[in-house]
Amino acid sequence: MKIAVLSDIHDNLKNLEWTLKYLKEEKIDQVICCGDFCAPFTARFLAKVNLPIYGVFGNNDGDQGGLISTTNNQIYFKTLGEEHHELILDDKRIVFTHYPKYAKLLFETGVYDAVFYGHDHLKYLDFMDGKILCNPGPVCGIIKGSISQGTFAVYQTKENKVDFINIDHDFQL
């Protein structure tokens, strides 16, 4: 199974458009979003991919009710106020959150096959005993206040590996 892991979209619809095209062309099976969609219209745009999408809220997702209602339940959000979302997909225990410190604590438990997070916009990958800790980087392409390369990740469950995908610069702001 191929799972796209997105984070920190921050309303960059041009980069999200490129990402959705990639998801369709590469036959991605599921999508995880680690927060910071920002506005409800971004979540609605993401929902157009017509794949199962799982999400958590980030610190810039102020209108959480709007994010939920605008997608007509096409994105499976955790209950308001919950910091992480646990899934079992293709026999892999997966957990994701928006926050790096929380993700690292979840990773250190050794309970999960893969732990994903966002927030700091810094692409990251680590392994411990065959388990994965990963920040896919920002779809928006902003790192430390500067325009940079937008990225996301693809987690392949059978191979237990992560590939980072660079978003084409033609779609940067």
C-alpha positions, 0 to 999 in steps of 0.5 A, spaced: 500 500 500 502 507 498 500 512 503 501 519 501 503 523 507 502 531 507 503 536 512 503 544 512 499 546 506 498 553 509 493 554 503 498 553 497 493 551 492 498 551 487 502 546 490 496 542 493 494 541 485 501 538 483 500 534 489 493 531 487 495 530 480 501 526 483 497 522 487 492 520 482 498 518 477 502 514 482 496 510 484 496 512 491 491 508 496 490 513 502 492 520 504 494 522 511 495 529 513 499 532 519 495 538 520 495 546 518 491 545 512 489 552 514 482 555 511 476 550 510 477 551 502 484 547 502 481 541 506 475 541 501 480 542 495 484 536 498 478 532 498 477 532 491 482 527 490 477 522 492 481 517 496 481 515 503 484 521 507 485 521 515 487 528 518 489 531 525 489 539 526 495 543 527 496 550 530 494 554 524 487 550 523 483 555 527 476 553 524 476 546 525 468 546 525 469 549 518 474 544 516 470 538 518 463 540 515 466 543 508 469 536 506 462 533 507 466 527 512 471 526 506 476 527 511 476 523 517 478 527 522 480 525 529 475 528 534 476 536 536 482 537 541 485 530 540 492 531 538 494 524 534 490 519 530 492 512 530 490 507 524 492 500 522 493 500 514 496 494 511 497 491 518 502 497 519 500 500 526 501 508 524 500 514 528 500 521 526 500 528 529 502 535 528 507 536 533 514 534 533 515 533 540 509 529 541 511 524 535 518 523 538 515 520 544 510 516 540 516 513 536 520 512 543 514 507 545 516 502 540 508 501 539 508 504 532 511 501 525 510 509 523 510 515 526 508 522 522 508 529 524 509 536 521 509 543 524 516 545 524 516 544 516 523 540 516 523 534 512 526 528 517 526 521 517 529 516 522 529 509 524 529 505 530 528 497 530 525 497 523 520 503 525 519 509 522 519 517 524 518 522 519 516 529 517 514 529 510 516 537 510 511 542 508 507 542 502 507 549 502 514 550 501 516 555 506 521 553 511 524 558 516 520 564 513 523 563 506 520 560 500 523 553 499 522 546 496 515 544 497 515 536 499 511 530 502 512 523 503 510 516 500 510 511 505 510 504 502 507 499 507 510 492 504 517 495 503 516 499 510 520 505 506 519 512 505 520 516 499 520 524 499 517 527 493 519 534 491 513 539 488 515 541 481 517 549 482 513 551 477 507 550 482 511 554 487 508 561 490 
